[in-house]
Amino acid sequence: MKRELPGKRPLPEAAREALREWWSDAWPVLRPVWPVGAILLATVLLAWLGRPLPESLAGLRTAGPYALLVAAAAVAMWFNRGRAFVLAVSLLAFFGAYDYASTPLVYTAGAVCVFANAVLVLLFPERGARFGRAWRWLALMALEGVLVWYLNERSWSRVFPESFLLSAPPTPPLLLRIAFAVAFAAAVARAWPSHTPLDIAMGGGLAAFFIACAWVGEERVYSLFMLSAGAVLLVAVLQESYRMAFRDALTGLPNRRALEEQLRALKPPYTLAMVDVDHFKGFNDTHGHDIGDQVLRLVAARLAEVGGGGRAFRYGGEEFTVLFSGQRLAQAFAHLEASRASIEGYKMAMRGEDRPKGKRAGRQRRSAGKGKEAAAAPGKVLSVTVSMGAAEPGKRLKTPAEVIKAADEALYRAKEGGRNRVSR
């Protein structure tokens, strides 16, 4: 008989459920944050513990930030990411201008222009870097460059006190601190509801640039954090592009391409289940495509919470796939049945103005009393059901493609048997 260690008790079921709910809400936020945090932490450690470059490699202090900022701007342009492109070009312009003329006015005016551009680009929706009126951003940055050059040539720094333009590291001028605070607040406001890699990277890039400005007198630290700002933007653009390629935009689930990538390295034992929304065409025909999209999001959210280590994918249309890697069909069947019952038991109110937007708000309203959400909603309450078919590899089914085909055949048997059931 297994004995429990003294002083250790298993968590109550309610606490485990609360922990799972917290993690399901926190993970979408943390997933795009960790690359930015890792780059900034690595930069801090390098600046603190790293050794200075030998004289033969001293040119990398300048060449490195130039190369990475140019790469970030080029990749952002290639993938048509307007905000990342504007910030990367602004940082590149500042680095080049201060490298050419290291004067207090160029330092302060150039940095303020970077933060101002960030605020402006965050106020507007993402419209890309190659289409529409993206040329206006380039025109604005060119005008800023001419203005900074003119003020510097006319020695306008004499008008302002020295402390207003340049302070001793690590204390940037008051003007820069205010500009950074406004820009960073705009970045946080943009990133908080979206949690996309690029929106989070905007805040990370601005933070790295502000630290670089604070240590502008220390060439090694300044170069490292300018390098970090470019790295944050470059990694975020690639991360965002990966997300767009392998994530379904409507449901947020991994898409069919992501499933195919995982199937290539799959080895038995595993279970594959095909899931289809019952009477989905009727939802679209009766209530419109907006309600159809709500149904797909509901089913996706419930399938994403499947137990047993299962992972849900959007296969296409109203079809989904659930993969249980390392699980036999007998083990996965109970988890599929639980997901099917969870979808059936959810009463979906047609979305109105007062319908909660987030999962947590929805859970709180539903827990307040059964049927309250339906009473608050202006439309009907819809019941959604799904049919599932599952299969596993064996003597007859050797490849994942054959297992998917068998699961699809089991799905048709579930539909022919009356729908709203799991078949194998």
Secondary structure as UniProt FT lines:
FT   TURN            6..7
FT   HELIX           13..49
FT   HELIX           55..57
FT   TURN            58..59
FT   HELIX           60..78
FT   TURN            79..80
FT   HELIX           82..100
FT   HELIX           104..123
FT   TURN            132..134
FT   HELIX           135..153
FT   TURN            154..155
FT   HELIX           156..158
FT   HELIX           162..165
FT   TURN            169..170
FT   HELIX           174..194
FT   HELIX           197..214
FT   TURN            215..217
FT   HELIX           219..246
FT   TURN            249..251
FT   HELIX           256..264
FT   STRAND          270..277
FT   TURN            278..279
FT   HELIX           280..287
FT   HELIX           289..304
FT   TURN            308..309
FT   STRAND          310..316
FT   TURN            317..318
FT   STRAND          319..325
FT   HELIX           329..345
FT   STRAND          347..349
FT   TURN            353..354
FT   HELIX           359..367
FT   TURN            370..371
FT   HELIX           372..376
FT   STRAND          381..383
FT   STRAND          386..391
FT   HELIX           400..416
FT   TURN            417..418
FT   STRAND          422..423
//
